[in-house]
Amino acid sequence: MFLHLLPSDEKIFPVFFSEYAKRHFLKRFQKDYRGKQWQITEDSIRQDLSRISNGVSDLQKTQQIDELWHDGEIWIFKYDFRIAKTNVSVKASGNRAVGIINNKTNRIDIVMVYSKTDLPKNMSETQFIKSAINQVFPNVGWS
């Protein structure tokens, strides 16, 4: 759930997967969930997040998404998702996408897509996310 809400309106955010996410994360999901299963999941992630602040669905007010950091027009969030055609709930799946919303440019960039089993044992999930974002996207300024 977001503590610093985006303005609720009918704005649709275009959603992009960063090159970092494609290189380091998406390949594993594509390999593990072949065929349309991963494609349906990826499309669902894009569709859900594109309407993050839409008055009808207002995803930012649900338990499926967590604000990790906010400064001005930038939000970093974690989004829980499940793989299409599985009977596992969103929360129980342990699958996460981390994104950056830039309200000034009106876009969402997915920077990480992972399962909780991918996390290193020596750090928390938030530490893992923060270190990756600061390493790969230093211009965001998450300190």
Beta strands, then each sheet from edge to edge (+ up, - down):
strand 1: 15-17
strand 2: 65-71
strand 3: 74-81
strand 4: 95-102
strand 5: 107-115
sheet 1: 1+ 5+ 4- 3+ 2-
end
